[in-house]
């Protein structure tokens, strides 16, 4: 019974085999024809690519042609700077840092249909970027940075729908940014810094929601920054410094948790800084200096644990310095100078063990200088000049052994100059002028062998000038005018070789200096006190 049921299946299988035997030659022939056609098309493309590159090479200068000496024959996949895809078409042209000199005028982009990366950075290419660059439909990366390209960004750039990286920085490109750039919806990196671009940003830049890098600095751009620049939470690096941008900082930056680096200094940005800054887990650099920002620093800044540089100088920031800034234990630079900040310097800043620069000059800070700042063992620059600080110069500041620049001028600091200042063996600049300091100039200051500039003027210092200054061979500028010093000026090299302002305002001081560069308006070697 079973064998009678299986018999039709055997006949069917035999029929299928017979049909296949008849069709196989046709199938093989068809496949062979397709492969031949594909190979022919591939060879045609490769020949066209080679022709395009060889034509371009022939128009470059002799040194460039020598650099591209491997560009011979018809197989570009073996040439310098060329990478091909599995089918043998050119996928990448990378001649960065090759001293290539010439233009792109003679490069036929339409003959490079598979090109995904064009990298020509740091060469001597010049002239305009051709509109024909829009024919590179497969392009993923375009890097023409650090050349001498001029003219405008071509509108055809907007045809490169697959473009992810557009780097045109450090050229001489002028004109405005074309509106077509808003068509590059896949763009993740846009660098146009250090050109001559001007005008407003096109509104279409708000469409570039996948940007991780945006660099527009050092141009002449105006208007507002794109307000939706971080709508997809992808933005990591934002640089638009040294332009003429106005209006507020982009509103969605406050919640842009992906941010790592922000540079918006030297613009005309306005708005409340508390509304602009949030908490950023990855942020390590912020510079907003030289704008017109106002309001108070938000205490939540202290939650930016990875921040190394916070620069907000020359704005209209008011209020006090939040003690929470002492929680930013990675901070290296804190610059809040030239603002309207009042209140006391929080002692919590003494917890910033990695701090190299503390710049608080030209504010309205009052109270005393906290002795806790003496714990800043890495500090190299301390400037608290031009405030309303009283009390004394803390002896503990002598523990800042790496200090090179020390300026407490234009305050109301009293009592004497502490001997501990002499422990600052790396000090190059010491300015304690325009205070209420009394007592004698410590002889131990002569131990500051690296000191180049010393300004103790406009105080109430008394006594004579110690001969220990004889060891201060590095001094190039000395100002101890307008004190109550008296006695004779010692004949020491520090005074002979430096530009000095000594006698003016010191009624009891007199003496002779053999070689005097600048002291008073008088040219006499005998130095009389001058009203």
C-alpha positions as CSV (number, residue, x, y, z in Angstrom):
1,X,0.0,0.0,0.0
2,X,2.8,2.4,1.0
3,X,4.8,1.6,-2.2
4,X,1.9,2.4,-4.4
5,X,1.5,5.8,-2.7
6,X,5.2,6.7,-3.1
7,X,5.4,5.9,-6.8
8,X,4.0,9.2,-8.1
9,X,6.5,11.1,-5.9
10,X,9.4,9.3,-7.5
11,X,8.1,10.2,-11.0
12,X,7.7,13.9,-9.9
13,X,11.3,14.1,-8.6
14,X,12.6,12.6,-11.9
15,X,10.6,15.2,-13.8
16,X,12.1,18.1,-11.7
17,X,15.6,16.8,-12.2
18,X,15.1,16.6,-16.0
19,X,13.8,20.2,-16.1
20,X,16.7,21.5,-14.0
21,X,19.2,19.7,-16.3
22,X,17.7,21.6,-19.2
23,X,17.6,25.0,-17.4
24,X,21.0,24.9,-15.8
25,X,23.0,26.0,-18.9
26,X,20.6,28.9,-19.3
27,X,21.0,29.9,-15.6
28,X,24.8,29.6,-15.8
29,X,24.8,31.7,-18.9
30,X,22.6,34.4,-17.4
31,X,24.8,34.6,-14.2
32,X,27.9,34.7,-16.3
33,X,26.5,37.6,-18.4
34,X,25.6,39.5,-15.1
35,X,29.1,39.0,-13.7
36,X,30.7,40.1,-17.0
37,X,28.5,43.2,-17.0
38,X,29.3,44.0,-13.3
39,X,33.0,43.6,-13.9
40,X,32.8,45.8,-17.0
41,X,31.0,48.5,-15.0
42,X,33.5,48.2,-12.2
43,X,36.4,48.6,-14.6
44,X,34.7,51.6,-16.2
45,X,34.3,53.2,-12.8
46,X,37.8,52.5,-11.8
47,X,39.2,53.9,-15.0
48,X,37.1,57.1,-14.5
49,X,38.3,57.5,-10.9
50,X,41.9,57.1,-12.0
51,X,41.4,59.6,-14.8
52,X,39.9,62.1,-12.5
53,X,42.7,61.9,-9.9
54,X,45.5,61.9,-12.5
55,X,44.0,65.0,-14.2
56,X,43.8,66.8,-10.8
57,X,47.4,65.7,-10.0
58,X,48.6,67.2,-13.3
59,X,47.3,70.7,-12.2
60,X,49.1,70.7,-8.9
61,X,52.5,72.2,-8.3
62,X,55.7,70.2,-8.9
63,X,56.3,69.4,-5.3
64,X,52.7,68.0,-4.9
65,X,53.2,65.9,-8.1
66,X,56.4,64.5,-6.6
67,X,54.5,63.7,-3.3
68,X,52.0,61.8,-5.4
69,X,54.6,59.9,-7.4
70,X,52.8,56.6,-6.7
71,X,49.8,57.9,-8.7
72,X,50.6,56.1,-12.0
73,X,48.8,53.5,-14.0
74,X,45.2,52.5,-13.8
75,X,44.8,50.9,-10.4
76,X,44.3,53.7,-7.9
77,X,43.8,51.3,-5.0
78,X,47.5,51.0,-4.7
79,X,48.1,54.8,-4.7
80,X,49.1,57.0,-1.8
81,X,46.2,58.1,0.3
82,X,43.7,55.9,-1.4
83,X,41.5,53.2,0.1
84,X,39.0,51.2,-2.0
85,X,35.9,49.3,-1.2
86,X,35.5,45.5,-1.8
87,X,34.4,46.2,-5.4
88,X,37.6,48.1,-6.1
89,X,36.0,51.6,-6.2
90,X,37.7,54.5,-4.3
91,X,36.0,54.9,-0.9
92,X,38.5,57.2,0.8
93,X,41.0,59.9,-0.4
94,X,43.2,61.0,2.5
95,X,46.0,63.4,1.8
96,X,46.0,65.3,5.1
97,X,49.4,66.8,6.1
98,X,50.9,66.2,2.7
99,X,52.0,69.7,1.7
100,X,49.7,69.6,-1.3
101,X,49.4,72.9,-3.2
102,X,46.8,73.8,-5.7
103,X,43.0,74.1,-6.2
104,X,40.0,71.7,-6.4
105,X,38.9,73.3,-9.7
106,X,40.3,70.4,-11.8
107,X,39.0,67.5,-9.6
108,X,36.0,65.9,-11.3
109,X,33.8,64.9,-8.4
110,X,31.2,63.2,-10.6
111,X,33.8,60.5,-11.4
112,X,34.1,59.5,-7.7
113,X,30.6,58.1,-7.1
114,X,31.7,55.8,-4.2
115,X,33.8,58.3,-2.3
116,X,32.8,58.3,1.4
117,X,35.7,60.2,2.9
118,X,37.6,63.2,1.5
119,X,40.3,64.4,3.8
120,X,42.7,67.1,2.7
121,X,43.4,68.8,6.0
122,X,46.5,70.9,6.7
123,X,47.7,71.5,3.2
124,X,48.2,74.6,1.0
125,X,45.0,74.3,-1.1
126,X,43.4,77.6,-2.1
127,X,40.7,79.0,-4.2
128,X,36.9,78.4,-3.8
129,X,35.3,75.1,-2.9
130,X,33.6,74.1,-6.1
131,X,29.8,73.7,-6.3
132,X,30.4,70.3,-8.0
133,X,31.4,69.0,-4.6
134,X,27.6,68.3,-4.2
135,X,28.0,65.4,-6.7
136,X,29.7,63.3,-4.0
137,X,26.4,61.7,-3.0
138,X,28.1,58.9,-1.0
139,X,30.3,61.3,1.1
140,X,30.3,60.7,4.8
141,X,33.3,62.9,5.9
142,X,34.5,66.1,4.2
143,X,37.6,67.6,5.9
144,X,39.2,70.6,4.2
145,X,40.4,72.2,7.4
146,X,43.7,74.2,7.8
147,X,44.1,75.3,4.2
148,X,43.7,78.6,2.3
149,X,40.3,78.1,0.8
150,X,38.4,81.3,0.1
151,X,35.1,82.3,-1.3
152,X,31.8,81.1,0.1
153,X,30.6,77.8,1.4
154,X,28.8,76.4,-1.7
155,X,25.0,76.0,-1.5
156,X,25.5,72.5,-3.1
157,X,26.9,71.3,0.2
158,X,23.3,70.7,1.2
159,X,23.1,67.9,-1.4
160,X,25.4,65.7,0.6
161,X,22.6,64.0,2.5
162,X,24.8,61.3,4.0
163,X,27.4,63.7,5.4
164,X,28.2,63.2,9.1
165,X,31.4,65.3,9.4
166,X,31.9,68.7,7.8
167,X,35.2,70.3,8.7
168,X,36.1,73.6,7.0
169,X,37.9,75.3,9.9
170,X,40.9,77.5,9.7
171,X,40.6,78.8,6.1
172,X,39.7,82.1,4.6
173,X,36.1,81.3,3.8
174,X,33.8,84.3,3.8
175,X,30.1,85.1,3.2
176,X,27.3,83.6,5.2
177,X,26.5,80.0,6.1
178,X,24.2,78.8,3.4
179,X,20.6,77.8,4.4
180,X,21.1,74.5,2.7
181,X,23.3,73.3,5.5
182,X,20.0,72.7,7.4
183,X,19.5,69.7,5.0
184,X,22.4,67.8,6.5
185,X,20.2,66.0,9.0
186,X,22.8,63.3,9.6
187,X,25.5,65.7,10.6
188,X,27.3,65.0,13.8
189,X,30.3,67.2,13.5
190,X,30.4,70.8,12.1
191,X,33.5,72.8,12.4
192,X,33.6,76.3,10.8
193,X,35.9,78.1,13.3
194,X,38.6,80.6,12.3
195,X,37.2,81.8,9.0
196,X,35.7,85.1,7.8
197,X,32.1,84.0,8.0
198,X,29.5,86.7,8.8
199,X,25.8,87.3,9.1
200,X,23.1,85.3,10.9
201,X,23.0,81.6,11.4
202,X,20.4,80.0,9.1
203,X,17.3,78.8,11.0
204,X,17.8,75.4,9.4
205,X,20.6,74.8,11.9
206,X,17.9,73.9,14.4
207,X,17.4,70.8,12.3
208,X,20.9,69.5,13.0
209,X,19.6,67.6,16.1
210,X,22.3,64.9,16.0
211,X,25.3,67.3,16.3
212,X,27.9,66.3,18.9
213,X,30.5,68.9,17.9
214,X,29.6,72.5,16.9
215,X,32.5,74.9,16.5
216,X,31.8,78.4,15.1
217,X,34.4,80.5,17.0
218,X,36.6,83.3,15.6
219,X,34.2,84.6,12.9
220,X,32.0,87.6,12.5
221,X,28.6,85.9,13.1
222,X,25.7,87.8,14.6
223,X,22.2,87.1,15.9
224,X,21.2,84.3,18.2
225,X,22.7,80.8,18.6
226,X,20.4,77.9,17.7
227,X,18.0,77.6,20.6
228,X,17.3,73.9,19.9
229,X,20.9,72.9,19.4
230,X,20.7,70.1,22.1
231,X,17.2,68.9,21.6
232,X,18.3,65.3,21.0
233,X,20.7,65.3,24.0
234,X,23.7,64.6,21.7
235,X,25.7,67.8,21.9
236,X,29.1,67.4,23.6
237,X,31.2,70.3,22.4
238,X,29.9,73.8,21.7
239,X,32.3,76.6,20.8
240,X,31.0,79.9,19.4
241,X,33.5,82.3,21.0
242,X,34.9,85.5,19.5
243,X,31.8,86.4,17.4
244,X,29.0,89.0,17.9
245,X,26.3,86.6,19.0
246,X,23.6,88.3,21.1
247,X,20.4,87.2,22.9
248,X,20.3,84.3,25.4
249,X,22.4,81.2,25.8
250,X,20.4,78.4,24.0
251,X,17.6,77.5,26.4
252,X,17.9,73.8,26.1
253,X,21.6,73.8,27.2
254,X,20.4,73.9,30.8
255,X,19.2,70.3,30.6
256,X,21.8,69.2,28.0
257,X,23.4,66.4,30.1
258,X,25.7,65.3,27.3
259,X,27.7,68.5,27.4
260,X,31.5,68.2,27.9
261,X,32.9,71.5,26.8
262,X,31.3,75.0,26.3
263,X,33.1,78.1,25.0
264,X,31.0,81.1,24.4
265,X,33.3,83.9,25.5
266,X,33.7,87.3,23.8
267,X,30.2,87.7,22.5
268,X,27.2,89.9,23.4
269,X,25.2,87.2,25.1
270,X,22.6,88.3,27.7
271,X,20.4,86.7,30.2
272,X,20.3,85.3,33.7
273,X,23.1,82.9,34.2
274,X,21.0,80.9,36.7
275,X,18.5,80.1,33.9
276,X,21.3,79.0,31.5
277,X,23.4,76.6,33.6
278,X,22.3,73.2,34.9
279,X,24.0,70.1,36.3
280,X,26.2,68.3,33.9
281,X,27.8,64.9,34.8
282,X,30.4,65.0,32.0
283,X,31.1,68.8,31.7
284,X,34.8,69.6,32.2
285,X,35.2,73.1,30.7
286,X,33.1,76.3,30.7
287,X,34.1,79.7,29.5
288,X,31.5,82.4,29.3
289,X,33.7,85.4,29.9
290,X,33.3,88.8,28.2
291,X,29.6,88.8,27.7
292,X,26.6,90.6,29.4
293,X,25.3,87.8,31.6
294,X,23.7,88.8,34.9
295,X,22.1,87.1,37.9
296,X,23.7,84.9,40.6
297,X,25.8,81.8,40.3
298,X,23.6,78.8,40.9
299,X,24.7,76.6,43.9
300,X,24.0,73.5,41.6
301,X,27.3,74.3,39.8
302,X,28.9,72.5,42.7
303,X,27.3,69.3,41.4
304,X,29.4,69.4,38.2
305,X,32.0,67.1,39.7
306,X,34.1,66.8,36.6
307,X,34.5,70.5,35.9
308,X,38.1,71.5,35.6
309,X,37.7,75.1,34.3
310,X,35.0,77.7,35.2
311,X,35.6,81.1,33.6
312,X,32.9,83.7,33.8
313,X,34.9,86.9,34.0
314,X,33.8,90.3,32.8
315,X,30.1,89.9,33.0
316,X,27.5,91.4,35.3
317,X,27.2,88.5,37.8
318,X,26.1,89.6,41.2
319,X,25.2,87.9,44.5
320,X,27.8,85.8,46.4
321,X,30.2,83.0,45.6
322,X,28.3,79.8,46.4
323,X,30.2,77.7,49.0
324,X,29.1,74.7,47.0
325,X,31.9,75.5,44.4
326,X,34.2,73.9,46.9
327,X,32.7,70.6,46.0
328,X,34.2,70.7,42.4
329,X,37.2,68.8,43.4
330,X,38.6,68.5,39.9
331,X,38.6,72.3,39.4
332,X,41.9,73.7,38.0
333,X,40.9,77.3,37.0
334,X,38.2,79.4,38.7
335,X,37.9,82.9,37.1
336,X,35.1,85.1,38.4
337,X,36.9,88.4,38.0
338,X,35.4,91.7,36.7
339,X,31.9,91.1,38.0
340,X,29.7,92.5,40.7
341,X,30.1,89.7,43.2
342,X,29.9,90.7,46.8
343,X,30.0,88.9,50.2
344,X,32.9,87.0,51.5
345,X,35.3,84.5,49.9
346,X,34.0,81.2,51.0
347,X,36.5,79.2,53.0
348,X,35.2,76.1,51.1
349,X,37.4,77.1,48.2
350,X,40.3,75.9,50.3
351,X,39.1,72.3,49.4
352,X,40.0,72.7,45.7
353,X,43.3,70.9,46.0
354,X,44.0,70.8,42.2
355,X,43.4,74.5,41.7
356,X,46.1,76.3,39.7
357,X,44.4,79.7,39.2
358,X,42.0,81.6,41.5
359,X,41.0,84.9,39.9
360,X,38.5,87.0,41.8
361,X,39.8,90.6,41.1
362,X,37.6,93.6,40.5
363,X,34.5,92.6,42.4
364,X,32.9,93.8,45.6
365,X,34.2,91.0,47.9
366,X,34.5,92.0,51.6
367,X,35.5,90.5,54.9
368,X,38.8,88.7,55.4
369,X,40.9,86.5,53.1
370,X,40.2,83.0,54.4
371,X,43.3,81.3,55.8
372,X,42.0,78.1,54.3
373,X,43.3,79.2,51.0
374,X,46.7,78.3,52.3
375,X,45.8,74.7,51.7
376,X,45.8,75.2,47.9
377,X,49.2,73.6,47.5
378,X,49.0,73.5,43.7
379,X,48.0,77.2,43.3
380,X,50.2,79.1,40.8
381,X,48.1,82.3,40.3
382,X,46.2,84.2,43.0
383,X,44.6,87.5,42.1
384,X,42.1,89.1,44.5
385,X,43.0,92.7,43.7
386,X,40.4,95.5,43.5
387,X,37.9,94.3,46.2
388,X,36.9,95.5,49.6
389,X,38.9,93.0,51.6
390,X,40.1,93.9,55.1
391,X,42.1,92.2,57.9
392,X,45.6,91.0,57.3
393,X,47.4,89.0,54.7
394,X,47.1,85.4,56.0
395,X,50.4,83.9,57.0
396,X,49.0,80.6,55.7
397,X,49.4,81.8,52.1
398,X,53.1,81.1,52.5
399,X,52.2,77.4,52.2
400,X,51.2,77.9,48.6
401,X,54.7,76.9,47.6
402,X,54.0,76.8,43.8
403,X,52.6,80.4,43.7
404,X,54.1,82.4,40.8
405,X,51.7,85.4,40.6
406,X,50.4,87.0,43.8
407,X,48.2,90.1,43.7
408,X,46.2,91.5,46.6
409,X,46.4,95.1,45.6
410,X,43.7,97.7,45.8
411,X,42.0,96.4,49.0
412,X,42.1,97.6,52.6
413,X,44.5,95.0,54.0
414,X,46.3,96.1,57.2
415,X,49.0,95.1,59.6
416,X,52.4,94.0,58.4
417,X,53.6,91.9,55.5
418,X,54.1,88.4,56.9
419,X,57.5,86.9,56.8
420,X,56.0,83.7,55.5
421,X,55.7,85.3,52.0
422,X,59.4,84.6,51.7
423,X,58.6,80.9,51.5
424,X,57.1,81.4,48.0
425,X,60.3,80.5,46.2
426,X,58.6,80.2,42.8
427,X,57.1,83.7,43.0
428,X,57.7,86.0,40.0
429,X,55.1,88.8,40.7
430,X,54.2,90.2,44.1
431,X,51.8,93.1,44.2
432,X,50.5,94.3,47.6
433,X,50.1,97.9,46.6
434,X,47.2,100.3,47.5
435,X,46.4,98.8,50.9
436,X,46.9,99.8,54.5
437,X,50.0,97.8,55.2
438,X,52.3,99.0,58.0
439,X,55.6,98.0,59.5
440,X,58.8,97.4,57.8
441,X,59.5,95.7,54.5
442,X,60.5,92.2,55.6
443,X,64.2,91.5,55.0
444,X,63.3,87.9,54.2
445,X,61.7,89.1,50.9
446,X,65.3,89.0,49.7
447,X,64.9,85.2,49.6
448,X,62.6,85.5,46.6
449,X,65.3,84.9,44.0
450,X,62.9,84.4,41.1
451,X,60.9,87.6,41.8
452,X,60.7,89.9,38.8
453,X,58.1,92.4,39.8
454,X,57.6,93.9,43.2
455,X,55.0,96.5,44.0
456,X,54.5,97.7,47.6
457,X,53.5,101.2,46.7
458,X,50.7,103.3,48.3
459,X,50.8,101.7,51.8
460,X,52.0,102.9,55.2
461,X,55.3,101.0,55.3
462,X,58.0,102.5,57.4
463,X,61.7,101.9,58.2
464,X,64.6,101.5,55.8
465,X,65.1,99.4,52.8
466,X,66.8,96.2,53.8
467,X,70.1,95.4,52.1
468,X,68.9,91.8,51.7
469,X,67.4,93.0,48.4
470,X,71.0,92.5,47.1
471,X,70.2,88.8,46.4
472,X,67.1,89.6,44.2
473,X,68.9,89.5,40.9
474,X,65.8,88.7,38.9
475,X,64.0,91.9,39.7
476,X,63.1,94.0,36.7
477,X,60.4,96.3,38.2
478,X,60.3,97.7,41.7
479,X,57.7,100.2,43.1
480,X,57.8,101.1,46.8
481,X,56.7,104.7,46.3
482,X,54.1,106.5,48.5
483,X,55.0,104.9,51.8
484,X,56.8,106.3,54.9
485,X,60.2,104.9,54.2
486,X,63.3,106.7,55.3
487,X,67.0,106.5,55.3
488,X,69.5,105.9,52.5
489,X,68.9,103.7,49.5
490,X,71.4,100.8,49.6
491,X,73.8,100.5,46.6
492,X,72.5,97.1,45.4
493,X,72.2,95.5,41.9
494,X,68.5,95.1,42.3
495,X,68.0,98.8,42.2
496,X,70.7,99.5,39.6
497,X,69.3,97.0,37.0
498,X,65.6,97.4,37.5
499,X,63.0,100.0,36.4
500,X,62.2,101.5,39.8
501,X,59.8,103.9,41.5
502,X,61.3,104.5,44.9
503,X,61.5,108.0,46.3
504,X,58.2,109.6,45.2
505,X,56.0,110.0,48.2
506,X,58.7,108.8,50.7
507,X,59.7,112.1,52.4
508,X,62.5,110.6,54.5
509,X,64.2,108.6,51.8
510,X,67.4,109.7,50.2
511,X,70.5,108.2,48.6
512,X,72.6,107.7,45.6
513,X,72.2,105.1,42.8
514,X,75.0,104.8,40.3
515,X,72.8,103.7,37.4
516,X,69.2,104.8,37.5
517,X,66.7,103.8,34.8
518,X,63.5,105.3,36.2
519,X,62.9,106.7,39.6
520,X,61.5,110.2,39.6
521,X,61.1,113.0,37.1
522,X,64.4,114.4,38.4
523,X,67.6,113.3,36.7
524,X,69.9,114.1,39.6
525,X,71.9,111.2,41.2
526,X,70.9,112.6,44.6
527,X,67.4,111.5,45.2
528,X,65.3,114.1,47.1
529,X,61.8,113.3,48.3
530,X,59.1,114.6,46.0
531,X,55.7,115.7,46.9
